């Protein structure tokens, strides 16, 4: 029985690594494999330390580990993004807390305070140095402010009848659907294109979803910049065709 289970675990890990190499870029491979090794390491430590006191606790730990591994395998076959991995990080934090509790309980209680200080320091340092503007980063609020400023400009200048190259799908949705909350009325922009080329009247570029046409439009003398938002690493520019 143990030999059968052992072969299945080797197969599962092989599938995860294979899917990771084929479906995600090298940056996510490093993070994914690090997550996998962390889970296996914590599970091994908990087993060696005898952290579980009864069969129910042991099954709970195994269930959490199995969920994280299978969720990781699913993500590897699909795609990786930070907000979806929160489902795996939550149980992983639970296992980490159990591991720290066991380690501290078997040493001196005073160790709890420096461990807590280190955790708080790492959390503060990570938050302070997170300058990204993704939906799981503090810069998400700056990105929302940037998108609101872009919408405000188009509304104030009454550009409803102009052909607008939105660039990103997010900009397209904000301008086409009043339900997103950025438009100040039910009036939407009808002449929208997600692609940007020389035939549009207005071209929108931002740092969230870079567009290959940015250099071409910026250097084209038929276009001139009429709007720019910039804060930290987040920016947005609107170019109008003369």
TORDREN-956748 format. One line per 8 residues: number of its first residue (from 0); their letters; for each residue z, y, x of N, C-alpha, C. Coordinates in nm, 2 decimals, padded with zeros to 4 digits. Layout:
NUM) A) Z,Y,X,Z,Y,X,Z,Y,X  ... .
***
This chain:
0) XXXXXXXX) 00.00,-00.12,00.08,00.00,00.00,00.00,00.00,00.13,00.09  00.09,00.13,00.19,00.09,00.24,00.28,-00.04,00.26,00.35  -00.10,00.15,00.39,-00.22,00.16,00.47,-00.33,00.21,00.38  -00.33,00.18,00.25,-00.43,00.23,00.15,-00.41,00.38,00.13  -00.29,00.42,00.12,-00.26,00.57,00.10,-00.30,00.64,00.23  -00.27,00.58,00.34,-00.30,00.65,00.47,-00.45,00.68,00.48  -00.53,00.58,00.44,-00.68,00.60,00.45,-00.72,00.71,00.35  -00.66,00.71,00.24,-00.70,00.81,00.14,-00.67,00.95,00.19 .
8) XXXXXXXX) -00.55,00.97,00.25,-00.52,01.10,00.30,-00.61,01.15,00.41  -00.65,01.05,00.50,-00.75,01.09,00.61,-00.88,01.13,00.54  -00.92,01.06,00.44,-01.05,01.09,00.37,-01.04,01.23,00.31  -00.92,01.26,00.24,-00.90,01.39,00.18,-00.91,01.51,00.28  -00.84,01.49,00.40,-00.85,01.59,00.50,-00.99,01.61,00.56  -01.06,01.50,00.57,-01.20,01.50,00.62,-01.29,01.58,00.52  -01.27,01.56,00.39,-01.35,01.63,00.29,-01.32,01.78,00.30  -01.19,01.81,00.31,-01.15,01.95,00.32,-01.22,02.02,00.44 .
16) XXXXXXXX) -01.21,01.96,00.55,-01.27,02.02,00.67,-01.42,02.03,00.66  -01.48,01.93,00.60,-01.63,01.93,00.59,-01.67,02.04,00.49  -01.60,02.05,00.38,-01.64,02.16,00.28,-01.61,02.29,00.34  -01.51,02.31,00.42,-01.48,02.44,00.49,-01.59,02.48,00.58  -01.64,02.38,00.66,-01.74,02.42,00.75,-01.87,02.45,00.69  -01.90,02.39,00.57,-02.03,02.40,00.51,-02.03,02.52,00.41  -01.92,02.56,00.35,-01.92,02.66,00.24,-01.85,02.79,00.27  -01.78,02.80,00.39,-01.71,02.93,00.41,-01.74,02.97,00.56 .
24) XXXXXXXX) -01.72,03.10,00.58,-01.75,03.15,00.72,-01.63,03.12,00.81  -01.65,03.15,00.94,-01.55,03.11,01.04,-01.42,03.17,01.02  -01.42,03.30,00.97,-01.29,03.37,00.95,-01.20,03.29,00.85  -01.26,03.24,00.74,-01.18,03.17,00.64,-01.15,03.03,00.69  -01.23,02.97,00.77,-01.20,02.84,00.82,-01.07,02.84,00.90  -01.05,02.94,00.98,-00.93,02.96,01.06,-00.81,02.97,00.97  -00.82,03.05,00.87,-00.71,03.07,00.78,-00.68,02.95,00.69  -00.79,02.88,00.65,-00.77,02.76,00.57,-00.71,02.65,00.64 .
32) XXXXXXXX) -00.75,02.63,00.76,-00.69,02.52,00.84,-00.55,02.55,00.88  -00.52,02.68,00.91,-00.39,02.72,00.94,-00.29,02.69,00.82  -00.34,02.72,00.70,-00.27,02.69,00.58,-00.24,02.54,00.56  -00.35,02.46,00.58,-00.33,02.32,00.57,-00.23,02.26,00.67  -00.24,02.31,00.80,-00.14,02.26,00.90,00.00,02.31,00.87  00.01,02.43,00.81,00.14,02.48,00.77,00.21,02.39,00.67  00.13,02.35,00.57,00.18,02.27,00.46,00.22,02.13,00.51  00.14,02.07,00.59,00.17,01.94,00.64,00.29,01.95,00.74 .
40) XXXXXXXX) 00.30,02.05,00.81,00.42,02.07,00.91,00.55,02.08,00.83  00.55,02.17,00.73,00.67,02.19,00.65,00.71,02.06,00.58  00.61,01.99,00.52,00.64,01.86,00.45,00.70,01.76,00.55  00.65,01.76,00.67,00.70,01.66,00.77,00.84,01.70,00.81  00.87,01.83,00.84,01.00,01.88,00.87,01.10,01.85,00.76  01.07,01.87,00.64,01.16,01.84,00.53,01.19,01.69,00.52  01.09,01.61,00.55,01.12,01.47,00.55,01.21,01.42,00.66  01.18,01.48,00.78,01.26,01.44,00.90,01.40,01.49,00.89 .
48) XXXXXXXX) 01.42,01.61,00.82,01.56,01.66,00.81,01.63,01.60,00.69  01.56,01.52,00.61,01.63,01.47,00.50,01.67,01.57,00.40  01.59,01.67,00.37,01.62,01.78,00.29,01.64,01.74,00.14  01.57,01.64,00.10,01.58,01.60,-00.04,01.70,01.51,-00.06  01.78,01.53,-00.16,01.90,01.46,-00.18,01.89,01.35,-00.28  01.78,01.35,-00.36,01.76,01.24,-00.45,01.61,01.22,-00.48  01.58,01.12,-00.55,01.44,01.08,-00.58,01.36,01.19,-00.65  01.43,01.26,-00.74,01.37,01.37,-00.82,01.32,01.48,-00.73 .
56) XXXXXXXX) 01.41,01.52,-00.63,01.37,01.63,-00.54,01.26,01.59,-00.45  01.26,01.46,-00.41,01.16,01.41,-00.32,01.02,01.42,-00.39  01.02,01.38,-00.52,00.90,01.38,-00.60,00.85,01.52,-00.62  00.95,01.62,-00.63,00.91,01.76,-00.65,00.84,01.81,-00.53  00.89,01.78,-00.41,00.83,01.82,-00.28,00.69,01.76,-00.27  00.68,01.63,-00.30,00.55,01.57,-00.29,00.45,01.63,-00.39  00.50,01.66,-00.51,00.41,01.71,-00.61,00.36,01.85,-00.56  00.45,01.93,-00.51,00.41,02.07,-00.46,00.30,02.05,-00.35 .
64) XXXXXXXX) 00.33,01.96,-00.25,00.24,01.95,-00.14,00.10,01.90,-00.19  00.10,01.80,-00.28,-00.02,01.75,-00.34,-00.10,01.86,-00.41  -00.03,01.94,-00.49,-00.10,02.05,-00.56,-00.17,02.14,-00.46  -00.09,02.18,-00.36,-00.15,02.28,-00.26,-00.27,02.22,-00.19  -00.26,02.09,-00.15,-00.37,02.03,-00.08,-00.50,02.02,-00.17  -00.48,01.98,-00.30,-00.59,01.96,-00.39,-00.65,02.10,-00.42  -00.56,02.20,-00.44,-00.61,02.33,-00.47,-00.69,02.38,-00.35  -00.65,02.35,-00.23,-00.72,02.39,-00.11,-00.86,02.32,-00.11 .
72) XXXXXXXX) -00.86,02.20,-00.14,-00.98,02.12,-00.14,-01.08,02.18,-00.24  -01.03,02.21,-00.36,-01.11,02.27,-00.47,-01.17,02.41,-00.42  -01.09,02.49,-00.35,-01.13,02.62,-00.31,-01.24,02.60,-00.20  -01.22,02.50,-00.11,-01.31,02.48,00.00,-01.45,02.44,-00.06  -01.45,02.37,-00.17,-01.58,02.33,-00.23,-01.64,02.44,-00.31  -01.56,02.54,-00.35,-01.61,02.65,-00.43,-01.62,02.77,-00.34  -01.52,02.85,-00.33,-01.51,02.97,-00.24,-01.37,03.01,-00.22  -01.35,03.09,-00.11,-01.21,03.14,-00.08,-01.20,03.29,-00.11 .
80) XXXXXXXX) -01.10,03.33,-00.18,-01.07,03.47,-00.20,-00.92,03.48,-00.21  -00.86,03.59,-00.16,-00.72,03.60,-00.15,-00.65,03.59,-00.28  -00.70,03.65,-00.39,-00.62,03.64,-00.51,-00.62,03.50,-00.57  -00.72,03.42,-00.55,-00.71,03.28,-00.60,-00.62,03.20,-00.52  -00.60,03.23,-00.39,-00.51,03.15,-00.31,-00.36,03.18,-00.34  -00.33,03.28,-00.42,-00.20,03.31,-00.46,-00.13,03.18,-00.53  -00.22,03.11,-00.60,-00.16,02.99,-00.66,-00.11,02.88,-00.56  -00.17,02.89,-00.44,-00.13,02.80,-00.34,-00.01,02.86,-00.25 .
88) XXXXXXXX) -00.02,02.99,-00.24,00.09,03.06,-00.16,00.22,03.05,-00.23  00.22,03.06,-00.36,00.35,03.06,-00.44,00.43,02.93,-00.41  00.37,02.81,-00.43,00.44,02.69,-00.40,00.48,02.68,-00.25  00.39,02.73,-00.16,00.41,02.72,-00.02,00.53,02.81,00.02  00.55,02.92,-00.04,00.67,03.00,-00.02,00.80,02.93,-00.07  00.78,02.85,-00.17,00.90,02.77,-00.22,00.94,02.67,-00.11  00.84,02.60,-00.06,00.87,02.50,00.05,00.93,02.57,00.17  00.87,02.68,00.20,00.92,02.76,00.32,01.07,02.80,00.30 .
96) XXXXXXXX) 01.10,02.84,00.18,01.24,02.88,00.15,01.33,02.76,00.16  01.29,02.65,00.11,01.37,02.52,00.12,01.39,02.49,00.27  01.29,02.50,00.35,01.30,02.46,00.49,01.39,02.56,00.56  01.38,02.69,00.54,01.47,02.78,00.60,01.62,02.76,00.55  01.64,02.72,00.43,01.77,02.70,00.37,01.83,02.58,00.44  01.75,02.47,00.46,01.80,02.35,00.53,01.84,02.38,00.67  01.75,02.45,00.74,01.77,02.48,00.88,01.90,02.57,00.90  01.91,02.67,00.82,02.03,02.76,00.83,02.16,02.69,00.80 .
104) XXXXXXXX) 02.15,02.61,00.69,02.27,02.53,00.65,02.32,02.44,00.75  02.23,02.39,00.84,02.27,02.29,00.94,02.30,02.36,01.08  02.30,02.49,01.08,02.34,02.56,01.20,02.46,02.65,01.17  02.45,02.78,01.18,02.56,02.87,01.15,02.51,02.96,01.04  02.60,02.99,00.95,02.56,03.08,00.83,02.52,03.22,00.88  02.58,03.26,00.99,02.54,03.39,01.04,02.39,03.41,01.08  02.33,03.29,01.10,02.19,03.29,01.14,02.10,03.34,01.02  02.16,03.34,00.90,02.08,03.38,00.78,02.04,03.53,00.80 .
112) XXXXXXXX) 02.13,03.61,00.85,02.10,03.76,00.86,01.99,03.79,00.96  01.99,03.74,01.08,01.87,03.77,01.16,01.74,03.71,01.11  01.75,03.59,01.05,01.63,03.54,00.99,01.58,03.63,00.88  01.67,03.68,00.79,01.63,03.77,00.69,01.57,03.90,00.74  01.63,03.95,00.85,01.58,04.07,00.91,01.44,04.05,00.97  01.41,03.93,01.03,01.28,03.90,01.08,01.18,03.90,00.97  01.21,03.83,00.86,01.12,03.82,00.74,01.09,03.96,00.69  01.19,04.04,00.67,01.17,04.18,00.62,01.08,04.26,00.71 .
120) XXXXXXXX) 01.11,04.24,00.84,01.03,04.32,00.94,00.88,04.28,00.94  00.86,04.15,00.93,00.72,04.10,00.93,00.65,04.15,00.80  00.72,04.15,00.69,00.67,04.19,00.56,00.64,04.34,00.57  00.73,04.42,00.62,00.70,04.57,00.63,00.59,04.60,00.72  00.58,04.53,00.84,00.48,04.55,00.94,00.34,04.51,00.88  00.34,04.40,00.80,00.21,04.36,00.74,00.16,04.46,00.64  00.26,04.51,00.55,00.22,04.60,00.45,00.18,04.73,00.51  00.25,04.78,00.61,00.22,04.91,00.67,00.08,04.91,00.74 .
128) XXXXXXXX) 00.04,04.80,00.80,-00.09,04.79,00.87,-00.20,04.73,00.79  -00.18,04.71,00.66,-00.28,04.67,00.57,-00.36,04.79,00.52  -00.48,04.81,00.58,-00.56,04.93,00.54,-00.68,04.89,00.46  -00.69,04.76,00.42,-00.80,04.72,00.34,-00.79,04.77,00.20  -00.91,04.77,00.13,-00.91,04.82,-00.01,-00.95,04.72,-00.11  -00.92,04.59,-00.08,-00.95,04.48,-00.17,-00.85,04.48,-00.28  -00.87,04.39,-00.38,-00.79,04.39,-00.50,-00.65,04.34,-00.47  -00.63,04.28,-00.35,-00.49,04.23,-00.32,-00.43,04.32,-00.21 .
136) XXXXXXXX) -00.48,04.44,-00.18,-00.44,04.52,-00.08,-00.39,04.65,-00.13  -00.30,04.72,-00.06,-00.25,04.85,-00.11,-00.36,04.96,-00.13  -00.47,04.94,-00.05,-00.58,05.03,-00.06,-00.66,05.02,-00.19  -00.62,04.92,-00.28,-00.69,04.90,-00.40,-00.68,05.03,-00.49  -00.57,05.10,-00.48,-00.54,05.22,-00.56,-00.64,05.33,-00.51  -00.66,05.34,-00.38,-00.75,05.43,-00.32,-00.89,05.41,-00.37  -00.93,05.28,-00.37,-01.06,05.24,-00.42,-01.08,05.28,-00.56  -00.98,05.26,-00.65,-00.99,05.30,-00.79,-01.00,05.45,-00.80 .
144) XXXXXXXX) -00.93,05.53,-00.72,-00.94,05.67,-00.72,-01.08,05.71,-00.67  -01.14,05.64,-00.58,-01.27,05.67,-00.53,-01.38,05.65,-00.64  -01.36,05.53,-00.71,-01.46,05.50,-00.82,-01.44,05.60,-00.94  -01.32,05.65,-00.97,-01.30,05.74,-01.07,-01.37,05.88,-01.03  -01.35,05.92,-00.91,-01.42,06.04,-00.86,-01.57,06.03,-00.87  -01.63,05.92,-00.84,-01.77,05.90,-00.85,-01.82,05.91,-01.00  -01.74,05.85,-01.09,-01.78,05.86,-01.23,-01.76,06.00,-01.28  -01.65,06.07,-01.24,-01.63,06.21,-01.28,-01.75,06.30,-01.24 .
152) XXXXXXXX) -01.80,06.28,-01.12,-01.91,06.37,-01.07,-02.03,06.35,-01.16  -02.06,06.23,-01.19,-02.18,06.20,-01.27,-02.17,06.25,-01.41  -02.05,06.25,-01.47,-02.02,06.30,-01.60,-02.03,06.45,-01.61  -01.96,06.51,-01.51,-01.96,06.66,-01.51,-02.10,06.72,-01.49  -02.18,06.65,-01.41,-02.32,06.70,-01.39,-02.42,06.65,-01.49  -02.37,06.58,-01.59,-02.45,06.54,-01.70,-02.58,06.46,-01.66  -02.55,06.36,-01.57,-02.66,06.28,-01.51,-02.70,06.16,-01.60  -02.68,06.17,-01.73,-02.70,06.05,-01.81,-02.85,06.01,-01.82 .
160) XXXXXXXX) -02.94,06.11,-01.81,-03.09,06.08,-01.82,-03.15,06.05,-01.68  -03.08,06.04,-01.58,-03.14,06.02,-01.45,-03.13,05.87,-01.41  -03.23,05.83,-01.33,-03.23,05.69,-01.29,-03.13,05.67,-01.17  -03.03,05.59,-01.19,-02.92,05.58,-01.10,-02.92,05.44,-01.03  -02.92,05.44,-00.90,-02.91,05.32,-00.82,-02.76,05.30,-00.79  -02.69,05.21,-00.87,-02.55,05.19,-00.86,-02.51,05.12,-00.73  -02.59,05.05,-00.67,-02.56,04.98,-00.55,-02.48,04.85,-00.57  -02.36,04.87,-00.61,-02.27,04.75,-00.63,-02.26,04.72,-00.78 .
168) XXXXXXXX) -02.23,04.59,-00.80,-02.21,04.55,-00.94,-02.09,04.62,-01.01  -01.99,04.65,-00.93,-01.87,04.72,-00.99,-01.91,04.86,-01.03  -01.98,04.93,-00.95,-02.03,05.07,-01.00,-02.11,05.06,-01.12  -02.20,04.96,-01.12,-02.29,04.94,-01.24,-02.21,04.92,-01.37  -02.10,04.84,-01.36,-02.02,04.81,-01.48,-01.94,04.93,-01.52  -01.89,05.00,-01.43,-01.81,05.12,-01.46,-01.90,05.23,-01.54  -02.02,05.24,-01.50,-02.11,05.34,-01.56,-02.17,05.29,-01.69  -02.18,05.16,-01.71,-02.25,05.10,-01.82,-02.16,05.06,-01.93 .
176) XXXXXXXX) -02.03,05.04,-01.90,-01.94,04.99,-02.00,-01.81,05.09,-02.01  -01.80,05.15,-02.12,-01.68,05.24,-02.14,-01.55,05.17,-02.14  -01.55,05.04,-02.17,-01.43,04.96,-02.18,-01.36,04.95,-02.05  -01.42,04.98,-01.94,-01.35,04.96,-01.81,-01.25,05.08,-01.79  -01.26,05.18,-01.87,-01.16,05.29,-01.86,-01.19,05.40,-01.77  -01.30,05.41,-01.70,-01.32,05.52,-01.61,-01.40,05.63,-01.68  -01.49,05.60,-01.78,-01.56,05.70,-01.85,-01.47,05.77,-01.95  -01.49,05.90,-01.97,-01.40,05.98,-02.05,-01.45,05.98,-02.20 .
184) XXXXXXXX) -01.56,05.91,-02.23,-01.61,05.90,-02.37,-01.68,05.77,-02.38  -01.73,05.75,-02.50,-01.81,05.63,-02.53,-01.96,05.64,-02.48  -01.99,05.76,-02.43,-02.13,05.78,-02.38,-02.14,05.72,-02.24  -02.24,05.63,-02.23,-02.27,05.56,-02.10,-02.40,05.60,-02.04  -02.42,05.55,-01.92,-02.54,05.58,-01.84,-02.64,05.47,-01.87  -02.75,05.50,-01.92,-02.85,05.40,-01.97,-02.95,05.36,-01.86  -02.98,05.45,-01.78,-03.09,05.43,-01.68,-03.03,05.38,-01.54  -02.96,05.27,-01.55,-02.89,05.21,-01.43,-02.97,05.10,-01.36 .
192) XXXXXXXX) -02.97,05.10,-01.23,-03.02,04.99,-01.16,-02.92,04.95,-01.05  -02.91,04.82,-01.03,-02.82,04.78,-00.93,-02.88,04.79,-00.79  -03.01,04.78,-00.78,-03.08,04.80,-00.66,-03.11,04.95,-00.63  -03.11,04.98,-00.50,-03.14,05.12,-00.46,-03.26,05.12,-00.37  -03.35,05.21,-00.41,-03.48,05.23,-00.34,-03.52,05.38,-00.36  -03.64,05.42,-00.31,-03.68,05.55,-00.31,-03.72,05.60,-00.45  -03.73,05.51,-00.55,-03.77,05.55,-00.68,-03.65,05.60,-00.77  -03.53,05.59,-00.72,-03.42,05.63,-00.81,-03.39,05.78,-00.79 .
200) XXXXXXXX) -03.33,05.84,-00.89,-03.30,05.98,-00.88,-03.16,06.00,-00.81  -03.07,05.91,-00.83,-02.94,05.92,-00.76,-02.91,05.78,-00.70  -02.85,05.78,-00.58,-02.82,05.66,-00.51,-02.67,05.67,-00.47  -02.59,05.56,-00.51,-02.45,05.56,-00.49,-02.42,05.45,-00.38  -02.35,05.50,-00.28,-02.30,05.41,-00.17,-02.15,05.42,-00.15  -02.09,05.31,-00.12,-01.95,05.31,-00.09,-01.91,05.21,00.02  -01.79,05.22,00.06,-01.74,05.13,00.17,-01.70,04.99,00.12  -01.68,04.98,-00.01,-01.63,04.85,-00.06,-01.74,04.74,-00.06 .
208) XXXXXXXX) -01.86,04.78,-00.10,-01.97,04.69,-00.09,-02.09,04.76,-00.02  -02.09,04.74,00.11,-02.20,04.81,00.19,-02.34,04.77,00.14  -02.43,04.86,00.15,-02.57,04.84,00.10,-02.67,04.86,00.21  -02.76,04.78,00.22,-02.86,04.78,00.33,-02.95,04.91,00.32  -02.96,04.97,00.20,-03.05,05.08,00.19,-02.98,05.21,00.23  -02.86,05.21,00.27,-02.78,05.33,00.31,-02.85,05.41,00.42  -02.89,05.34,00.53,-02.95,05.41,00.64,-03.09,05.47,00.60  -03.16,05.39,00.52,-03.29,05.44,00.48,-03.29,05.56,00.39 .
216) XXXXXXXX) -03.20,05.56,00.29,-03.18,05.68,00.20,-03.12,05.80,00.27  -03.03,05.77,00.36,-02.96,05.88,00.43,-03.06,05.96,00.52  -03.15,05.88,00.58,-03.25,05.95,00.68,-03.37,06.00,00.61  -03.39,05.97,00.48,-03.50,06.01,00.40,-03.49,06.16,00.36  -03.58,06.24,00.40,-03.57,06.39,00.38,-03.59,06.42,00.23  -03.63,06.32,00.15,-03.65,06.35,00.00,-03.51,06.34,-00.07  -03.41,06.29,00.00,-03.28,06.28,-00.06,-03.18,06.37,00.02  -03.08,06.42,-00.05,-02.98,06.50,00.01,-02.84,06.46,-00.05 .
224) XXXXXXXX) -02.74,06.46,00.02,-02.61,06.42,-00.02,-02.55,06.53,-00.11  -02.50,06.49,-00.23,-02.45,06.59,-00.33,-02.30,06.56,-00.35  -02.25,06.45,-00.31,-02.11,06.42,-00.33,-02.06,06.32,-00.22  -01.93,06.34,-00.18,-01.87,06.25,-00.09,-01.72,06.25,-00.11  -01.66,06.13,-00.12,-01.52,06.10,-00.12,-01.48,06.03,00.00  -01.37,06.06,00.06,-01.32,06.00,00.18,-01.17,06.00,00.19  -01.11,05.88,00.21,-00.97,05.87,00.22,-00.94,05.75,00.30  -00.87,05.76,00.41,-00.85,05.65,00.50,-00.98,05.58,00.54 .
232) XXXXXXXX) -01.00,05.45,00.51,-01.12,05.38,00.54,-01.21,05.37,00.42  -01.17,05.43,00.31,-01.25,05.42,00.18,-01.33,05.55,00.16  -01.46,05.53,00.14,-01.55,05.64,00.11,-01.66,05.61,00.01  -01.71,05.72,-00.04,-01.82,05.70,-00.14,-01.91,05.82,-00.12  -02.04,05.80,-00.13,-02.14,05.91,-00.12,-02.25,05.89,-00.23  -02.29,06.00,-00.28,-02.40,06.00,-00.38,-02.51,06.09,-00.32  -02.63,06.03,-00.32,-02.75,06.10,-00.27,-02.85,06.13,-00.39  -02.90,06.25,-00.40,-03.00,06.29,-00.51,-03.13,06.31,-00.45 .
240) XX) -03.23,06.26,-00.52,-03.37,06.28,-00.48,-03.42,06.42,-00.53  -03.48,06.49,-00.44,-03.53,06.63,-00.48,-03.66,06.62,-00.57 .
***
